Amino acid sequence: MAVHKPSGLMVHREYRGQREDALVQWLRDDLGQHVNPVHRIDRSTSGIVLFALDSGTSRVLCEQFQQHDVRKTYLAVVRGYTDETGTMDTPMNGKDGGPKREAFTDYSCLATTEIPHPVGPYPSARYSLVRVHPKTGRWHQIRRHFNYISHPVVGDTTHGDVEHNRFYRSHFGLHRLLLTAVSLTCKHPVTGDEMTIRTTLDDDLANLFRQFNWPVDMDTLVGVQERLGGAGSP
């Protein structure tokens, strides 16, 4: 089962007794049965999350994620003009520290905009819309990688740019991370056939894209999916 998680909602509670809402609890209450998230995305990130309704399906899907056999596509709005394409490969440690591990993130720039409004020391503000394919799954990987190359994701209060975050809150009314998981390709847990799941843009992101004259249709934004095991797959 695939669900579109809104920005600001955690996938599941992080410790016993935590009272904040979580997607797992919502689904359990709605369906009246146990559900297993087979992966997770950050609380601040919106988009596709896969759930299994039984332990066998959960095991098969979790294995695909652990072996990096799942192709994930994200969209992000980042500060500045990025290169047309790129691969970010700075190693990363985890949330609690520890040794650094390999981390790879591919991206391509889909569109740019320049806003005639001073932000920080510059007389105007430039932004890029990027399509992102993380090849590994480190903590805050996409957000940290773009920060490392001086193109932080807009709305990132942990790794981002305070001035640009403030500008988007005041000018566009956006109080969120501009990162969303829009497509996921994996193998069906029963048939083994390749399947691609897509979602639509959040309304607030679609409204922003229209203001920038950026595309909002998913065929343009997601593009042609590469087959699992083909060029560019993990």
C-alpha positions as CSV (number, residue, x, y, z in Angstrom):
1,M,0.0,0.0,0.0
2,A,1.4,3.4,-1.0
3,V,0.4,6.6,0.9
4,H,1.2,10.2,0.3
5,K,2.6,11.6,3.6
6,P,2.2,15.4,4.1
7,S,5.1,17.5,5.2
8,G,5.4,17.8,9.0
9,L,3.9,14.3,9.8
10,M,6.3,11.6,11.1
11,V,6.0,8.1,9.7
12,H,5.9,6.6,13.1
13,R,6.5,7.6,16.7
14,E,10.1,7.5,17.7
15,Y,9.7,6.3,21.3
16,R,7.1,4.8,23.5
17,G,4.7,7.3,25.1
18,Q,5.3,10.0,22.4
19,R,1.9,11.6,21.8
20,E,2.5,13.4,18.4
21,D,0.5,12.2,15.5
22,A,2.2,9.7,13.2
23,L,1.2,8.2,9.8
24,V,1.4,4.6,11.1
25,Q,-1.2,5.3,13.8
26,W,-3.5,7.1,11.4
27,L,-3.5,4.1,9.1
28,R,-4.0,1.6,11.8
29,D,-6.9,3.5,13.2
30,D,-8.4,4.0,9.7
31,L,-7.9,0.4,8.5
32,G,-8.4,-1.3,11.8
33,Q,-5.3,-3.5,11.3
34,H,-1.6,-3.5,11.8
35,V,0.5,-1.9,9.0
36,N,4.3,-2.0,8.6
37,P,6.2,0.9,7.0
38,V,8.9,-0.7,4.8
39,H,11.0,2.4,4.6
40,R,10.7,6.0,5.9
41,I,11.1,9.6,4.8
42,D,11.9,12.5,7.0
43,R,9.1,14.2,8.9
44,S,9.7,17.4,7.0
45,T,9.6,15.6,3.6
46,S,6.3,14.9,1.9
47,G,5.5,12.2,-0.6
48,I,5.3,8.4,-1.1
49,V,5.7,6.0,1.8
50,L,5.1,2.2,1.2
51,F,3.4,0.0,3.8
52,A,2.9,-3.7,4.0
53,L,-0.2,-5.3,5.5
54,D,1.6,-8.6,6.4
55,S,5.0,-9.7,7.6
56,G,5.9,-11.7,4.4
57,T,5.3,-8.7,2.1
58,S,7.1,-6.5,4.6
59,R,10.2,-8.7,4.5
60,V,10.3,-8.8,0.7
61,L,10.0,-5.1,0.3
62,C,12.4,-4.2,3.1
63,E,15.0,-6.4,1.5
64,Q,14.7,-4.4,-1.7
65,F,15.3,-1.2,0.1
66,Q,18.2,-2.6,2.1
67,Q,19.9,-3.9,-1.1
68,H,19.3,-0.5,-2.9
69,D,17.1,-2.2,-5.5
70,V,14.5,0.6,-5.3
71,R,14.7,3.6,-7.5
72,K,13.4,6.7,-5.7
73,T,12.7,10.1,-7.3
74,Y,12.4,13.4,-5.3
75,L,11.8,17.0,-6.3
76,A,13.5,19.8,-4.4
77,V,13.7,23.6,-4.6
78,V,17.3,24.6,-3.8
79,R,19.1,27.9,-3.4
80,G,21.0,29.2,-6.4
81,Y,21.6,27.8,-9.9
82,T,22.9,24.2,-9.9
83,D,24.8,22.5,-12.6
84,E,22.7,20.8,-15.3
85,T,23.4,17.4,-13.8
86,G,25.6,16.1,-11.0
87,T,26.5,13.3,-8.6
88,M,27.1,14.2,-5.0
89,D,29.3,11.6,-3.2
90,T,30.4,13.1,0.1
91,P,30.4,10.3,2.8
92,M,28.1,10.7,5.7
93,N,27.8,9.5,9.3
94,G,24.4,8.8,10.9
95,K,22.1,10.9,13.1
96,D,24.0,9.8,16.2
97,G,27.5,10.2,14.7
98,G,29.7,7.1,14.1
99,P,31.9,6.3,11.2
100,K,31.2,7.9,7.8
101,R,29.7,5.7,5.1
102,E,29.4,6.0,1.3
103,A,26.6,8.2,0.1
104,F,25.6,8.9,-3.5
105,T,22.9,11.3,-4.8
106,D,22.3,12.1,-8.5
107,Y,20.4,15.1,-9.6
108,S,19.4,17.0,-12.7
109,C,18.2,20.6,-12.9
110,L,14.7,21.0,-14.4
111,A,14.1,24.7,-14.2
112,T,15.4,27.9,-12.6
113,T,14.0,31.3,-11.5
114,E,15.3,34.6,-10.4
115,I,13.2,36.8,-8.1
116,P,14.0,40.5,-8.0
117,H,14.0,40.7,-4.2
118,P,17.0,41.1,-2.0
119,V,17.8,38.1,0.2
120,G,20.9,38.3,2.3
121,P,23.7,40.2,0.6
122,Y,22.4,39.8,-2.9
123,P,20.0,42.1,-4.8
124,S,17.9,39.2,-6.2
125,A,17.2,35.5,-5.2
126,R,17.9,32.6,-7.5
127,Y,16.5,29.1,-7.2
128,S,16.6,25.8,-9.0
129,L,14.1,23.0,-9.3
130,V,16.0,19.7,-9.2
131,R,15.0,16.1,-9.8
132,V,16.9,13.9,-7.3
133,H,17.8,10.2,-7.2
134,P,19.4,9.1,-3.9
135,K,21.4,5.9,-4.5
136,T,21.9,5.3,-0.7
137,G,19.8,6.0,2.3
138,R,21.8,8.0,4.8
139,W,20.3,10.3,7.4
140,H,19.1,13.5,5.8
141,Q,21.1,12.5,2.8
142,I,19.6,14.7,0.1
143,R,19.4,17.7,2.4
144,R,23.0,17.4,3.6
145,H,24.4,16.7,0.1
146,F,22.9,19.9,-1.3
147,N,24.1,21.9,1.6
148,Y,27.6,20.5,1.0
149,I,27.6,21.9,-2.5
150,S,26.2,25.3,-1.4
151,H,22.7,24.7,-2.7
152,P,20.7,24.0,0.4
153,V,17.1,22.9,0.1
154,V,14.7,25.8,0.8
155,G,12.8,25.4,4.1
156,D,15.5,23.2,5.7
157,T,15.8,24.5,9.2
158,T,18.6,22.0,10.1
159,H,20.9,22.2,7.1
160,G,19.5,25.2,5.2
161,D,19.8,28.9,4.8
162,V,18.0,31.0,7.4
163,E,17.6,34.0,5.2
164,H,16.0,32.2,2.3
165,N,13.8,30.1,4.6
166,R,12.5,33.4,6.1
167,F,11.9,34.8,2.7
168,Y,9.7,31.9,1.6
169,R,7.7,32.1,4.9
170,S,7.0,35.8,4.5
171,H,6.7,36.1,0.7
172,F,5.0,32.8,-0.2
173,G,3.5,31.6,3.1
174,L,5.5,28.4,2.9
175,H,6.5,27.0,6.3
176,R,7.8,23.7,5.1
177,L,10.8,21.9,3.5
178,L,10.6,22.1,-0.3
179,L,11.4,18.4,-0.8
180,T,8.9,15.7,-1.9
181,A,9.2,12.1,-2.8
182,V,7.2,11.8,-6.1
183,S,8.1,8.4,-7.6
184,L,9.2,5.0,-6.5
185,T,10.1,1.9,-8.7
186,C,10.5,-1.5,-7.2
187,K,9.5,-5.2,-7.8
188,H,6.0,-6.4,-6.9
189,P,6.4,-8.5,-3.7
190,V,4.3,-11.4,-5.1
191,T,4.8,-11.4,-8.9
192,G,8.3,-9.9,-9.1
193,D,7.1,-7.6,-11.9
194,E,8.6,-4.1,-11.9
195,M,6.1,-1.5,-10.8
196,T,6.4,2.3,-10.6
197,I,4.3,4.3,-8.1
198,R,3.8,8.1,-8.7
199,T,2.1,10.7,-6.7
200,T,1.0,14.3,-7.5
201,L,2.5,17.5,-6.2
202,D,1.3,18.9,-2.9
203,D,-1.0,21.8,-3.6
204,D,1.3,24.4,-2.0
205,L,4.2,23.2,-4.1
206,A,2.1,23.2,-7.3
207,N,1.0,26.8,-6.6
208,L,4.6,27.8,-6.1
209,F,5.7,26.1,-9.3
210,R,3.0,27.9,-11.3
211,Q,4.2,31.3,-9.9
212,F,7.7,30.5,-11.2
213,N,6.3,29.2,-14.5
214,W,7.7,25.8,-13.7
215,P,6.0,22.5,-15.0
216,V,3.6,20.8,-12.7
217,D,2.7,17.7,-14.7
218,M,4.4,14.6,-13.4
219,D,5.4,13.2,-16.8
220,T,7.6,16.3,-17.3
221,L,8.8,16.4,-13.6
222,V,9.6,12.7,-13.2
223,G,10.6,12.0,-16.7
224,V,11.2,8.5,-18.2
225,Q,12.0,6.0,-15.5
226,E,15.1,3.9,-15.9
227,R,14.4,0.2,-15.5
228,L,15.7,-1.4,-12.4
229,G,19.2,-2.8,-13.0
230,G,19.7,-0.4,-15.9
231,A,21.9,2.6,-16.3
232,G,21.9,4.8,-13.3
233,S,20.4,2.2,-10.9
234,P,22.2,1.5,-7.6
